[in-house]
Structure formats: structure tokens, C-alpha cells
Amino acid sequence: MGIRTYRPTTNGRRNMSVNMREEVTRQAPQKSLLRPMKRSGGRNNQGKITVRGRGGGHKRRYRMIDFRRTKDNVAAKVLGIEYDPNRSCHIALLEYEGGDRRYILAPRGLTDGDAVVSSNDAIEPKAGNCMPLKHIPTGLTVHNIEFEPGKGGKLCRSAGSGARLTNKEGRLATIVLPSGEIRQVSIECRATVGQIGNTDHQNVKLGKAGRNRWLGRKPKVRGVAKDHACHPLGGGEGRSKGGREPASASGTKSKGGRTRKRGQWTDARILRRRKSKRYGQLKV
């Protein structure tokens, strides 16, 4: 519906598709909510590359997003849905009574002129409204969920994502994340009702290497093509797989390897792990 494919008139057009962004209704961003972004190229404060494959790309300005939704019991009107170059989902510009304007993540179905509100009490559970999980009916889809009360939304913030609130027992609420993980969070944590919009984002095919460079992503070099000092799969005389499982430059297994830090305090709140890429089973 929102994806356009082109005729293969050139090699760059072959297999290319673009997002028509039918949800976007406002083009110019709110200047008071823009901040400059300094690009690091994946380097730390010592100039060493700590994140590989980053650099270049088009210049961007950061949009200040209200992840906390702390302006309670004040009605806000949606002025427009905008494109944000810094994230996969779209953002909505709100104007509160009194003229204050803020950006929020745009849920699916939110349009110009709609009214949304955030509150610490029970309010109507419609898309865009924000309240603690204890006031949200079970079975609804929520996004922008807090890990800790008052710290701002951390979970389900990308395009098309949303968690299902399945149960509330005592001081904990159980949610099912898009990855299949089931975890518990405090019922005092806030969440926004609805699913994140721009669901067509996952169907876009870049089609050519240049579009990756526009996004600030550099080409990836295969590990087996590198020197043995640069990658676990590198080195050797001639071409060789090395006889070991695929891994990253740091040694983390590409299929089923752990990417989460051990011993975090939230581990006790994970009831079921997400599925493993390699074996199709739950991670332990």
C-alpha cells in the first residue's frame, strides 16, 4: 500500500522500493525542537573506532522527543505527522493548551486534529494516550514502555512495534514483546496505548549500495577476507572457512550468540527469553 516499486530502467533501480510515507502530513520541522548532531564516525573520545561500519551519510538534526510524557491532564492537539531521519517511525507534533509544543512517537491511526492526553490516573485507552500500566486494560497493545517509573519510555519505540499487555498481578505487569520475550515491569511504569505507525518500513528494499551510504552505513568486509589479527575468521594461505562457526570481529557468535550483558537487575523479570536465531528455540 505505502510502498512503491520502480521499473528496472537502471541497475540502481532494479529491486529498489521506496516508502511513500502516506502518514506524513507536515513537512517542515518545528525549529524550537531541533538540536545539532555531531557525527563521530563510530569513534570514541580517544579517536578509536568502537563501532564498525559507521561514517558519512547525510547531515541530520535531532528532534527532541518527549519520551516521558510528563505534562499531565492537559489536552494536546496533533498538528501533524512528520518524518524523522533519526528513527524508523514517524513522529507527531503536539500543541498543548497554552502553546507548548512537543514531539511524540506517532502511533498507528493518529492523524491531524486528534486530541491526546497523558495522565497518572485512568483515562480513555485510545491511541496516543499515555498512563501507567495499572490503568491500561489487559489485552491492549502498548508502546514506549518504561523500565523504571519516571525514567521515560525505553521499550517498543521502532516502526511497527508494540507489546501486548497480558496480565497484572500485584505490583507487576506482564508484557509480550515483539521478539517473543515475556517480561514483567512495574505497574507504575507508563506506556502509550497503540502500535507504532509506519508499519511499511520493514518492506523497503534499498536496492543499491549508495542508499546505504546516504544513511551513514559503510560497506561490510567479510571476516574470511581479513587478516587473522583483524578477525577470528581471517588469515590463512588462500581461501579457507577456518572450520569455526560464524562470528563477529569480537568473537561473538553470529547465530545464537549472547548479545545481552549478564547479571543485570532486570534478568529476574524475564519470564521467557526471545527466540534464538540459529535453533529457533528460546534463549537461556
C-alpha positions in Angstrom: 0.0 0.0 0.0 2.6 2.6 1.0 5.5 1.0 -0.9 6.3 2.0 -4.5 8.5 -0.2 -6.7 10.2 1.0 -9.9 10.8 -0.5 -13.3 14.4 -1.7 -13.7 15.4 1.1 -16.0 18.9 1.1 -14.5 20.9 -1.3 -12.3 20.3 1.1 -9.3 16.5 1.0 -9.9 16.4 -2.8 -10.1 14.9 -4.3 -6.9 14.5 -0.9 -5.4 11.5 0.3 -3.4 10.6 3.4 -1.5 8.3 4.3 1.3 5.6 6.8 0.1 5.1 8.0 3.7 1.4 8.4 3.4 1.0 9.1 7.1 3.2 12.2 6.9 1.2 15.4 6.8 3.7 18.0 7.8 7.0 18.7 6.0 8.8 21.5 7.9 10.1 20.5 11.4 9.5 22.6 14.5 12.6 24.7 14.8 12.4 25.1 18.5 12.6 21.3 18.9 15.7 20.8 16.7 19.2 20.2 18.0 22.5 19.8 16.2 24.0 16.3 15.9 27.8 15.8 15.9 28.8 12.8 14.0 31.5 10.6 15.5 32.0 8.0 12.7 31.9 5.2 15.3 34.8 6.6 17.2 35.1 7.2 21.0 36.7 10.2 22.8 40.2 8.8 22.0 39.5 8.6 18.3 39.4 4.8 18.2 36.8 3.0 16.2 34.5 1.2 18.7 31.5 0.7 16.3 32.5 -0.6 12.9 30.8 0.4 9.6 29.7 3.9 10.5 30.6 7.1 8.8 29.5 9.6 6.2 25.8 10.0 5.4 23.6 13.0 5.0 23.6 15.7 7.7 20.8 15.4 10.2 19.3 17.4 13.1 18.0 15.8 16.1 14.3 16.1 17.0 13.6 16.4 20.8 11.2 13.6 21.6 9.1 13.6 24.7 9.6 10.0 25.9 8.4 10.8 29.5 5.0 12.4 28.7 5.0 14.3 32.0 2.6 17.1 31.0 -0.3 15.5 32.8 -4.0 16.2 32.4 -3.5 18.8 29.7 -5.2 18.1 26.4 -2.9 18.3 23.3 -3.9 18.6 19.7 -2.0 16.9 16.9 -0.7 19.5 14.5 0.9 17.0 12.0 2.8 13.8 11.5 6.4 14.3 10.4 9.3 12.2 9.1 12.2 11.8 11.5 15.6 10.9 9.9 16.9 9.6 13.2 14.5 6.8 13.7 12.4 4.3 11.7 9.0 5.5 12.9 7.3 8.8 12.3 6.8 11.5 15.0 3.7 13.6 15.8 3.9 17.3 16.7 1.6 18.1 19.7 0.4 21.6 20.8 -0.8 21.8 24.4 -3.2 24.3 25.8 -1.0 27.4 26.4 1.0 27.0 23.2 3.7 24.5 24.4 4.7 22.1 21.6 6.3 18.7 21.9 7.2 15.7 19.7 6.0 12.2 20.5 6.3 8.9 18.6 3.3 8.7 16.2 1.1 5.6 16.9 -0.8 3.9 14.1 -4.1 5.7 13.3 -3.1 9.1 14.8 -4.0 11.9 12.4 -4.1 15.7 12.3 -6.6 17.3 14.7 -6.8 14.3 17.1 -6.6 15.0 20.8 -4.3 13.1 23.1 -3.6 13.4 26.8 -1.2 11.9 29.4 -2.2 11.3 33.0 -1.2 9.5 36.1 -4.9 8.5 36.5 -7.2 6.3 34.5 -8.2 7.9 31.1 -9.7 6.7 27.9 -7.4 4.0 26.4 -7.2 5.3 22.9 -4.2 5.5 20.6 -1.7 8.2 21.7 -2.9 8.5 25.3 -0.3 7.8 28.0 -0.8 6.4 31.5 0.6 3.9 34.0 0.2 0.2 33.1 -2.1 -0.3 36.1 -4.8 1.8 34.4 -4.5 0.2 30.9 -6.9 -2.7 30.3 -5.2 -6.1 29.7 -5.1 -7.3 26.1 -4.3 -3.9 24.6 -1.2 -3.1 22.5 1.2 -0.5 24.0 4.5 1.1 23.1 7.1 3.4 24.5 7.1 1.5 27.8 9.2 2.5 30.8 11.7 0.2 32.5 11.5 2.2 35.7 8.8 4.7 36.7 9.7 8.2 35.6 12.7 7.3 33.5 11.0 7.6 30.2 10.0 5.0 27.6 12.6 2.5 26.6 10.8 -0.5 25.0 9.0 -0.7 21.7 10.0 2.5 20.0 10.7 1.4 16.4 8.4 1.4 13.4 5.5 -1.1 13.6 6.4 -2.4 17.1 4.1 -2.8 20.1 3.9 -5.0 23.1 0.8 -6.8 24.4 -0.2 -6.3 28.0 -1.3 -9.7 29.1 -1.6 -9.7 32.9 -1.4 -7.6 36.0 -0.7 -9.2 39.3 0.3 -7.4 42.5 2.9 -4.7 41.7 4.0 -6.2 38.4 2.5 -6.2 34.9 3.4 -8.9 32.2 4.0 -7.8 28.6 4.8 -9.8 25.5 7.4 -8.1 23.4 7.6 -8.3 19.5 10.7 -10.6 19.8 8.6 -13.2 21.7 10.2 -12.3 25.1 7.8 -12.2 28.0 8.9 -9.9 30.8 7.5 -8.1 33.9 7.6 -4.4 34.6 6.2 -2.3 37.4 2.6 -1.4 37.1 3.6 2.2 37.9 5.6 2.4 34.6 4.0 4.4 32.0 3.2 3.3 28.4 1.4 4.8 25.4 -1.7 3.0 24.0 -1.5 1.7 20.4 1.0 0.3 18.0 3.8 2.4 16.5 3.0 3.6 12.9 4.9 3.4 9.7 4.5 -0.4 9.5 5.7 -0.5 5.9 9.2 0.4 6.9 10.3 -3.3 7.1 9.2 -3.8 3.4 11.5 -1.2 1.9 14.4 -2.6 -0.2 17.3 -0.2 -0.6 18.3 -1.7 -4.0 21.7 -0.2 -4.3 24.8 0.4 -2.2 24.5 4.2 -2.5 21.3 4.3 -0.4 23.2 2.6 2.5 25.9 5.3 2.2 23.3 8.1 2.5 22.3 6.5 5.8 25.8 6.6 7.1 26.5 2.9 6.7 29.8 1.8 5.3 30.4 -1.4 3.3 30.9 -4.6 5.3 34.0 -6.7 4.6 33.7 -10.4 5.1 35.7 -11.8 8.0 37.4 -14.5 6.0 38.8 -11.8 3.7 40.6 -10.1 6.6 43.9 -10.7 8.2 44.0 -13.1 11.2 44.8 -10.2 13.5 41.7 -8.3 12.5 39.0 -11.1 12.6 38.7 -14.6 14.1 37.8 -16.0 10.6 40.7 -14.2 8.9 44.2 -15.3 7.9 45.5 -18.5 6.3 47.0 -19.3 3.0 44.4 -19.0 0.3 40.6 -19.1 0.9 39.5 -21.0 4.0 36.5 -21.0 6.2 38.7 -22.0 9.2 36.3 -24.7 10.4 34.6 -22.5 13.1 31.2 -21.0 13.4 30.5 -17.5 12.0 31.4 -14.8 14.5 31.9 -11.1 14.7 35.3 -9.4 15.0 34.9 -9.5 18.8 34.3 -13.3 18.7 30.5 -13.2 19.4 28.7 -15.9 17.5 26.6 -14.6 14.7 23.9 -17.3 15.1 22.7 -17.7 18.6 25.4 -15.9 20.4 24.7 -13.8 23.5 24.5 -10.1 22.9 23.0 -9.2 26.3 25.2 -8.3 29.3 25.0 -10.9 32.1 23.9 -10.1 35.6 21.5 -7.2 35.0 18.9 -6.5 37.6 16.1 -6.9 35.1 17.1 -10.6 34.4 14.8 -11.7 37.3 11.8 -10.1 35.5 12.3 -12.0 32.2 9.8 -14.9 32.3 10.7 -16.3 28.8 13.6 -15.4 26.6 13.4 -14.4 23.0 13.9 -17.0 20.3 17.4 -17.9 19.1 18.3 -17.1 15.5 20.1 -20.3 14.9 18.0 -23.0 16.6 14.5 -21.4 16.6 14.2 -22.0 20.3 14.1 -19.8 23.3 17.4 -18.4 24.6 18.5 -19.4 28.0 
